Amino acid sequence: MAEQSVPNDLAGRPSPVRLRDALRKARIEAADRTGVVVDLRDAEVARLEILYEALDSLFAEIPAGVDLFDRGISQGDTPRLWIDSVAHIAMGRDKRIYRFTQDTRFGRIVIAESHDIPVMVDAVTDYIARRLIEREHAMVVTPAPAPAPAVTAQPAAVAAVTLPVKRRSAVWTFAFGFAAGLAALFGFALVMALRGI
C-alpha cells in the first residue's frame, strides 16, 4: 500500500485546535445569553409583581362567595399574571408593555395593552365586572313550567270523543297497515297455492 503523503508545510506543526476554541467561545456566549435571559425574566416578574400589588384593592372588593378569580403569577418560560383560568397579563415583546389577553374558543384575544399600570388596573376592573355580571345571569333560576291540569276520570264514551286528533290518526294508521299486511299475506298464500296446483 502506498503511504499517504503529508504536505511539507504542515508536516512539522501540530494541527490547530480550532474546534476546542470554538466550543469554549460558544459556551461563554451561551452563559452570557443565559444571564441576560434570566435578568430579563426577573425584570418581567418584577413588573408583574408591581401590577399584582396594584390589583390588591380590586380583588379585596370581590364578594367572598365568588370563586371565579384566582390571581397568581406563574414563572414559566413566559411569566404571566393570571386573573382567572382564561385571562392573564404577560409582558409584550419589548418587555415594557403589559398585554392583557383572554383565551376563547376562537383563539386568544387581546383585551388591553399599555405601559401604564392604572390603565391595566382599569382594564382588569372592567373584565372582572363583566365576568361578575355573566355569573349573575348564569345563576338566575328560570321559573319551572306550569304543571299540566289534572285529568279527571270520565266515562268511556266521553273519553273516546275527546281523544286528540293525533291519537285518532295513529289508531287509523295502525289499523290500515294491519289490514294491508293481512291482504298482502293472503295474496302471497293464494299465489303460492295456485302455483302448486
C-alpha positions, 0 to 999 in steps of 0.5 A, spaced: 500 500 500 502 506 498 503 511 504 499 517 504 503 523 503 503 529 508 504 536 505 511 539 507 508 545 510 504 542 515 508 536 516 512 539 522 506 543 526 501 540 530 494 541 527 490 547 530 485 546 535 480 550 532 474 546 534 476 546 542 476 554 541 470 554 538 466 550 543 469 554 549 467 561 545 460 558 544 459 556 551 461 563 554 456 566 549 451 561 551 452 563 559 452 570 557 445 569 553 443 565 559 444 571 564 441 576 560 435 571 559 434 570 566 435 578 568 430 579 563 425 574 566 426 577 573 425 584 570 418 581 567 416 578 574 418 584 577 413 588 573 408 583 574 409 583 581 408 591 581 401 590 577 399 584 582 400 589 588 396 594 584 390 589 583 390 588 591 384 593 592 380 590 586 380 583 588 379 585 596 372 588 593 370 581 590 364 578 594 367 572 598 362 567 595 365 568 588 370 563 586 371 565 579 378 569 580 384 566 582 390 571 581 397 568 581 403 569 577 406 563 574 414 563 572 414 559 566 418 560 560 413 566 559 411 569 566 404 571 566 399 574 571 393 570 571 386 573 573 382 567 572 383 560 568 382 564 561 385 571 562 392 573 564 397 579 563 404 577 560 409 582 558 409 584 550 415 583 546 419 589 548 418 587 555 415 594 557 408 593 555 403 589 559 398 585 554 392 583 557 389 577 553 383 572 554 383 565 551 376 563 547 374 558 543 376 562 537 383 563 539 386 568 544 384 575 544 387 581 546 383 585 551 388 591 553 395 593 552 399 599 555 405 601 559 401 604 564 399 600 570 392 604 572 390 603 565 391 595 566 388 596 573 382 599 569 382 594 564 382 588 569 376 592 573 372 592 567 373 584 565 372 582 572 365 586 572 363 583 566 365 576 568 361 578 575 355 580 571 355 573 566 355 569 573 349 573 575 345 571 569 348 564 569 345 563 576 338 566 575 333 560 576 328 560 570 321 559 573 319 551 572 313 550 567 306 550 569 304 543 571 299 540 566 291 540 569 289 534 572 285 529 568 279 527 571 276 520 570 270 520 565 266 515 562 268 511 556 264 514 551 266 521 553 273 519 553 273 516 546 270 523 543 275 527 546 281 523 544 286 528 540 286 528 533 293 525 533 291 519 537 285 518 532 290 518 526 295 513 529 289 508 531 287 509 523 294 508 521 295 502 525 289 499 523 290 500 515 297 497 515 294 491 519 289 490 514 294 491 508 299 486 511 293 481 512 291 482 504 298 482 502 299 475 506 293 472 503 295 474 496 302 471 497 298 464 500 293 464 494 299 465 489 303 460 492 297 455 492 295 456 485 302 455 483 302 448 486 296 446 483 
